[in-house]
């Protein structure tokens, strides 16, 4: 029963997908992060459906790319993009660590957030416009949302919390961390293996992109904020997915030229 409650909490917190209402008790929350990648699996499935539908309707690369860009935002309720915007404001402020953490809690949107989000969306849209590949390559990249969320869950249970409070701390404090870390590693290994098996060139490039994004996440979290927060976790989810897709697209084009 607690497993089903944990699943419902994960989908309620990290997506707009309807889920049964349950009490957010510590036991139910203890495994919620372990189900975070399942939200990514739903997103990945919808990406594949949209790709197929766009092909059947001959919608063209621009409209197809728009759907691929916006589906994850719609399913997640833009919760990760909101964190990305908050972190962009904090980093752009160039303020001391304490002030950066205060900016993360500010509900107002600053110029740095707007500029960075617009730039991010343009770059991600361009990457999807430039993408080409067979069905296996599409499915490989559709696994990216699973990988990004598995890495995010692992980081949440391994990284120091910058504040020691907040929604992310609530989840991690309740988490069965040993079991959660093992499950997250299994998710990561399975996602990486599936991506590489489905499309070696795109898969390897996407995994490398995700790894670089994770390294940037760790460096940014500790040097700029003293640890992670919920906003930083959202920031990482966004840059991880962009880095994976962009790396895969570049690798596919290089392979074609060579």
Residue pairs with C-beta under 8 A, 6 or more apart in sequence:
2 27
2 28
2 30
2 31
3 31
5 22
5 23
5 25
5 27
5 28
6 28
6 29
6 30
6 31
6 32
6 34
6 35
7 19
7 32
7 35
7 38
8 19
8 20
8 21
8 22
9 19
9 22
9 24
9 28
9 29
9 32
10 32
10 33
10 34
10 35
10 36
10 38
10 39
11 17
11 19
11 35
11 38
11 39
12 19
12 21
13 32
13 171
14 36
14 39
14 76
14 79
14 149
15 39
15 42
15 75
15 76
15 77
16 74
16 75
16 76
16 77
17 39
17 42
17 75
22 28
26 174
29 170
29 171
29 174
29 175
30 174
30 175
30 176
30 180
31 175
31 176
31 179
31 180
31 183
32 171
32 174
32 175
33 153
33 156
33 157
33 171
33 172
33 175
33 180
33 184
34 153
34 179
34 180
34 183
34 184
36 149
36 150
36 152
36 153
37 146
37 147
37 149
37 150
37 153
37 184
37 187
37 191
39 75
39 76
39 145
39 149
40 144
40 145
40 146
40 147
40 148
40 149
40 150
41 145
41 146
42 75
43 71
43 72
43 75
43 76
43 142
43 145
44 139
44 142
44 143
44 144
44 145
44 146
45 142
46 71
46 75
47 68
47 71
47 72
47 138
47 141
47 142
47 145
48 138
48 139
48 142
50 64
50 67
50 68
50 71
51 64
51 68
51 138
51 142
54 60
54 63
54 64
54 67
55 64
61 129
62 129
64 128
65 125
65 128
65 129
65 131
66 125
68 128
69 121
69 124
69 125
69 128
72 145
72 241
73 81
79 234
80 233
80 234
80 235
80 237
80 238
81 117
81 234
81 238
82 231
82 234
83 230
83 231
83 232
83 233
83 234
83 235
83 237
83 238
84 116
84 117
84 120
84 234
84 235
84 238
84 239
85 109
85 113
85 114
85 116
85 117
86 103
86 104
86 106
86 113
86 231
86 234
86 235
87 104
87 231
87 232
87 234
87 235
88 112
88 113
88 115
88 116
88 117
88 235
89 103
89 106
89 109
89 110
89 112
89 113
90 100
90 101
90 103
90 104
90 224
90 225
90 231
91 100
91 112
91 220
91 224
92 110
92 111
92 112
92 113
92 115
92 116
93 99
93 100
93 103
93 110
93 112
95 103
97 224
97 225
97 226
100 224
100 225
101 162
101 163
101 225
101 226
101 229
103 110
104 225
104 229
104 231
104 232
120 238
120 242
123 242
123 246
124 241
124 242
124 245
124 246
127 242
127 245
127 246
127 249
128 245
130 249
130 253
131 141
131 245
131 248
131 249
131 252
132 252
133 141
133 199
133 202
133 252
136 198
136 199
137 198
137 199
137 202
137 248
137 252
139 198
140 194
140 195
140 196
140 198
140 199
140 202
140 203
140 206
140 248
141 195
141 199
141 202
141 206
141 244
141 245
141 248
143 191
143 194
143 195
143 198
144 195
144 206
144 210
144 240
144 241
144 244
144 245
145 241
146 187
146 191
147 187
147 188
147 191
147 192
147 195
147 206
147 207
147 210
147 240
147 244
148 210
148 213
148 236
148 237
148 240
148 241
148 244
149 237
150 184
150 187
150 188
150 191
151 184
151 188
151 210
151 214
151 236
151 240
152 233
152 236
152 237
152 240
153 180
153 184
153 187
154 181
154 184
154 185
154 188
155 214
155 217
155 218
155 221
155 228
155 233
155 236
156 168
156 171
156 172
156 175
156 228
156 233
157 172
157 175
157 177
157 180
157 181
157 184
158 181
159 218
159 221
159 222
159 227
159 228
160 222
160 226
160 227
160 228
161 168
161 169
161 172
161 227
161 228
161 229
162 221
162 225
162 226
162 227
162 228
162 229
162 232
163 169
163 227
163 229
166 229
166 230
167 230
168 228
168 229
168 230
168 233
192 203
192 207
194 203
195 202
195 203
195 206
195 207
196 203
196 204
196 207
197 203
199 248
201 248
201 251
201 252
201 255
202 248
202 251
202 252
203 248
204 251
205 247
205 248
205 250
205 251
205 252
206 244
206 245
206 247
206 248
207 244
208 247
209 240
209 243
209 244
209 245
209 246
209 247
209 248
210 240
210 243
210 244
212 243
212 247
213 236
213 239
213 240
213 242
213 243
213 244
214 236
214 240
216 239
217 228
217 232
217 235
217 236
217 239
217 240
220 232
220 235
221 227
221 228
221 232
225 232
